[in-house]
């Protein structure tokens, strides 16, 4: 079973994504901040859905932390500017 880490500060969005993934047989954890995510990234995940706009630190810093892990990262954002990332 694939294990996914959702890093999303909007709890409602995180819950909706988690419900969808659970229904599709994924194992899912949710972190709601940069520091919450740091506490979870030592667990082996296959994929990370990362909201780049986190309240306590920019998601780009978290990408640097995740580079050392064997994990695929999908960046999510509500920003419409393609140059933002």
C-alpha positions as CSV (number, residue, x, y, z in Angstrom):
1,X,0.0,0.0,0.0
2,X,1.3,3.5,-0.9
3,X,1.8,5.8,2.0
4,X,1.2,9.6,1.4
5,X,2.0,12.6,3.5
6,X,-0.2,15.6,3.0
7,X,1.3,18.9,4.2
8,X,-1.6,21.4,4.1
9,X,-2.3,24.2,6.5
10,X,-6.0,24.5,5.6
11,X,-7.5,21.7,7.7
12,X,-10.7,21.4,5.6
13,X,-8.7,20.9,2.4
14,X,-6.4,18.4,4.2
15,X,-9.4,16.4,5.4
16,X,-11.0,16.3,2.0
17,X,-7.8,15.1,0.3
18,X,-7.3,12.5,3.0
19,X,-10.8,11.1,2.7
20,X,-10.4,10.8,-1.1
21,X,-7.1,9.0,-0.7
22,X,-8.3,6.7,2.0
23,X,-11.3,5.7,-0.2
24,X,-8.7,4.7,-2.8
25,X,-6.8,2.5,-0.5
26,X,-3.8,4.8,0.3
27,X,-2.3,5.1,3.8
28,X,-2.4,8.8,4.7
29,X,-0.9,11.2,7.3
30,X,-1.6,14.9,7.5
31,X,0.7,17.7,8.7
32,X,-0.7,21.2,9.1
33,X,2.6,23.2,9.3
34,X,6.3,23.1,8.5
35,X,7.2,22.0,12.0
36,X,4.5,19.4,12.1
37,X,5.8,18.0,8.9
38,X,9.4,17.9,10.2
39,X,8.2,15.6,13.0
40,X,6.7,13.2,10.4
41,X,9.2,13.1,7.5
42,X,11.4,10.4,9.2
43,X,8.5,8.0,8.4
44,X,8.9,6.4,5.0
45,X,6.4,7.9,2.5
46,X,6.0,7.3,-1.2
47,X,4.6,10.7,-2.0
48,X,4.3,14.1,-0.4
49,X,1.6,16.6,-1.3
50,X,3.1,19.8,-0.2
51,X,1.3,23.1,0.1
52,X,4.0,25.6,-0.6
53,X,2.3,28.3,1.4
54,X,2.7,27.2,5.0
55,X,2.0,29.6,7.9
56,X,5.1,29.0,10.0
57,X,7.8,28.7,7.2
58,X,7.9,28.7,3.5
59,X,7.4,25.3,1.9
60,X,10.5,25.7,-0.2
61,X,12.5,25.1,3.0
62,X,10.7,21.9,3.5
63,X,11.6,20.8,-0.1
64,X,15.3,21.0,1.0
65,X,14.5,18.8,4.0
66,X,12.7,16.3,1.8
67,X,15.5,16.1,-0.8
68,X,17.4,13.7,1.4
69,X,14.4,11.3,1.6
70,X,13.4,8.8,-1.1
71,X,10.0,10.6,-1.7
72,X,8.2,12.1,-4.6
73,X,7.0,15.6,-4.0
74,X,3.9,17.2,-5.6
75,X,3.6,20.9,-4.9
76,X,0.2,22.4,-4.3
77,X,-0.8,26.0,-4.0
78,X,-3.7,28.4,-4.3
79,X,-1.5,30.9,-6.1
80,X,-2.3,31.4,-9.7
81,X,1.1,32.9,-10.7
82,X,3.1,30.2,-12.5
83,X,6.3,32.0,-11.6
84,X,5.6,31.6,-7.9
85,X,7.2,28.2,-7.6
